[in-house]
């Protein structure tokens, strides 16, 4: 579905610089999330999923074919993101936070 006709207000996820690592991250995100939208802007990819977007180190490594330093390598290609982010040594999770949930 084209981005212009899809309501992505509550969608969250990373903006990633194009390249091999990003291709593995996007493939892992597609494996782990439903209704993933990837908008290719040439130099970068905007990845969006409804309300929650998650990716794991193990899933990225499966697609990358090698071990990776996580979240450090993710951060080298993630120039921005939408949503609230939580990073651990094993996963990254972006979540939608509505204005009514802000203290």
C-alpha positions as YAML, in Angstrom:
chain: A
units: angstrom
residues:
- id: 1
  name: UNK
  ca: [0.00, 0.00, 0.00]
- id: 2
  name: UNK
  ca: [1.48, 3.42, -0.81]
- id: 3
  name: UNK
  ca: [2.63, 5.45, 2.17]
- id: 4
  name: UNK
  ca: [0.28, 8.31, 1.24]
- id: 5
  name: UNK
  ca: [-2.84, 6.13, 1.65]
- id: 6
  name: UNK
  ca: [-1.72, 4.36, 4.83]
- id: 7
  name: UNK
  ca: [-2.33, 5.97, 8.21]
- id: 8
  name: UNK
  ca: [1.02, 5.58, 9.98]
- id: 9
  name: UNK
  ca: [0.33, 7.85, 12.97]
- id: 10
  name: UNK
  ca: [0.75, 5.02, 15.50]
- id: 11
  name: UNK
  ca: [3.52, 3.23, 13.57]
- id: 12
  name: UNK
  ca: [7.04, 3.14, 14.99]
- id: 13
  name: UNK
  ca: [10.49, 1.97, 13.96]
- id: 14
  name: UNK
  ca: [13.96, 2.94, 12.80]
- id: 15
  name: UNK
  ca: [15.32, 5.03, 9.95]
- id: 16
  name: UNK
  ca: [18.33, 3.12, 8.61]
- id: 17
  name: UNK
  ca: [21.14, 4.08, 6.24]
- id: 18
  name: UNK
  ca: [21.09, 1.83, 3.15]
- id: 19
  name: UNK
  ca: [23.55, -1.07, 3.03]
- id: 20
  name: UNK
  ca: [24.15, -4.75, 3.80]
- id: 21
  name: UNK
  ca: [23.66, -4.42, 7.57]
- id: 22
  name: UNK
  ca: [20.42, -2.53, 7.01]
- id: 23
  name: UNK
  ca: [19.17, -5.23, 4.64]
- id: 24
  name: UNK
  ca: [19.71, -7.82, 7.40]
- id: 25
  name: UNK
  ca: [18.01, -5.60, 10.01]
- id: 26
  name: UNK
  ca: [14.98, -5.05, 7.75]
- id: 27
  name: UNK
  ca: [14.70, -8.78, 7.01]
- id: 28
  name: UNK
  ca: [14.83, -9.52, 10.75]
- id: 29
  name: UNK
  ca: [12.19, -6.87, 11.48]
- id: 30
  name: UNK
  ca: [9.94, -8.38, 8.79]
- id: 31
  name: UNK
  ca: [10.36, -11.82, 10.41]
- id: 32
  name: UNK
  ca: [9.41, -10.59, 13.88]
- id: 33
  name: UNK
  ca: [6.64, -8.04, 13.23]
- id: 34
  name: UNK
  ca: [3.32, -7.86, 11.38]
- id: 35
  name: UNK
  ca: [2.29, -5.30, 8.76]
- id: 36
  name: UNK
  ca: [5.80, -3.86, 8.34]
- id: 37
  name: UNK
  ca: [6.06, -0.91, 5.95]
- id: 38
  name: UNK
  ca: [9.45, -0.14, 4.40]
- id: 39
  name: UNK
  ca: [9.78, 3.17, 2.60]
- id: 40
  name: UNK
  ca: [12.91, 3.23, 0.42]
- id: 41
  name: UNK
  ca: [14.28, 6.76, 0.10]
- id: 42
  name: UNK
  ca: [17.47, 5.71, -1.69]
- id: 43
  name: UNK
  ca: [20.08, 6.68, 0.91]
- id: 44
  name: UNK
  ca: [17.93, 5.45, 3.79]
- id: 45
  name: UNK
  ca: [15.01, 3.16, 4.61]
- id: 46
  name: UNK
  ca: [12.18, 4.15, 6.95]
- id: 47
  name: UNK
  ca: [10.83, 1.03, 8.67]
- id: 48
  name: UNK
  ca: [7.43, 1.23, 10.38]
- id: 49
  name: UNK
  ca: [5.25, -1.27, 12.23]
- id: 50
  name: UNK
  ca: [1.96, -0.62, 14.04]
- id: 51
  name: UNK
  ca: [2.39, 0.34, 17.73]
- id: 52
  name: UNK
  ca: [5.45, -1.87, 18.42]
- id: 53
  name: UNK
  ca: [8.46, -2.75, 16.29]
- id: 54
  name: UNK
  ca: [11.09, -5.14, 17.60]
- id: 55
  name: UNK
  ca: [14.25, -6.77, 16.38]
- id: 56
  name: UNK
  ca: [16.66, -9.18, 18.05]
- id: 57
  name: UNK
  ca: [20.40, -9.62, 17.72]
- id: 58
  name: UNK
  ca: [19.92, -13.32, 16.96]
- id: 59
  name: UNK
  ca: [17.49, -12.63, 14.10]
- id: 60
  name: UNK
  ca: [19.77, -10.00, 12.55]
- id: 61
  name: UNK
  ca: [22.77, -12.36, 12.83]
- id: 62
  name: UNK
  ca: [20.76, -15.07, 11.05]
- id: 63
  name: UNK
  ca: [20.24, -12.77, 8.06]
- id: 64
  name: UNK
  ca: [23.69, -11.17, 8.26]
- id: 65
  name: UNK
  ca: [25.55, -14.48, 8.44]
- id: 66
  name: UNK
  ca: [27.94, -13.31, 11.15]
- id: 67
  name: UNK
  ca: [27.97, -12.21, 14.78]
- id: 68
  name: UNK
  ca: [27.31, -8.54, 15.43]
- id: 69
  name: UNK
  ca: [27.93, -6.14, 18.27]
- id: 70
  name: UNK
  ca: [24.48, -5.21, 19.52]
- id: 71
  name: UNK
  ca: [23.16, -2.59, 19.90]
- id: 72
  name: UNK
  ca: [26.36, -0.80, 18.82]
- id: 73
  name: UNK
  ca: [26.26, -1.82, 15.15]
- id: 74
  name: UNK
  ca: [22.54, -1.05, 14.95]
- id: 75
  name: UNK
  ca: [23.25, 2.46, 16.19]
- id: 76
  name: UNK
  ca: [25.86, 3.04, 13.46]
- id: 77
  name: UNK
  ca: [23.20, 2.71, 10.72]
- id: 78
  name: UNK
  ca: [20.17, 4.08, 12.61]
- id: 79
  name: UNK
  ca: [20.12, 7.81, 11.96]
- id: 80
  name: UNK
  ca: [16.70, 8.37, 13.51]
- id: 81
  name: UNK
  ca: [13.63, 6.54, 14.77]
- id: 82
  name: UNK
  ca: [9.95, 7.05, 15.55]
- id: 83
  name: UNK
  ca: [8.57, 6.08, 18.94]
- id: 84
  name: UNK
  ca: [10.10, 5.40, 22.32]
- id: 85
  name: UNK
  ca: [13.08, 3.05, 22.10]
- id: 86
  name: UNK
  ca: [14.41, 0.44, 24.52]
- id: 87
  name: UNK
  ca: [17.78, -1.15, 23.75]
- id: 88
  name: UNK
  ca: [19.35, -4.15, 25.46]
- id: 89
  name: UNK
  ca: [22.21, -6.46, 24.50]
- id: 90
  name: UNK
  ca: [19.69, -8.78, 22.84]
- id: 91
  name: UNK
  ca: [16.92, -6.65, 21.33]
- id: 92
  name: UNK
  ca: [15.65, -3.25, 20.27]
- id: 93
  name: UNK
  ca: [12.00, -2.33, 20.78]
- id: 94
  name: UNK
  ca: [10.31, 0.82, 19.51]
- id: 95
  name: UNK
  ca: [6.88, 1.56, 21.04]
- id: 96
  name: UNK
  ca: [4.13, 4.03, 20.32]
- id: 97
  name: UNK
  ca: [3.39, 6.38, 23.19]
- id: 98
  name: UNK
  ca: [0.27, 8.49, 22.80]
- id: 99
  name: UNK
  ca: [0.03, 11.99, 24.24]
- id: 100
  name: UNK
  ca: [-2.44, 10.69, 26.85]
- id: 101
  name: UNK
  ca: [0.33, 8.43, 28.28]
- id: 102
  name: UNK
  ca: [2.83, 11.25, 28.78]
- id: 103
  name: UNK
  ca: [3.25, 12.30, 32.40]
...
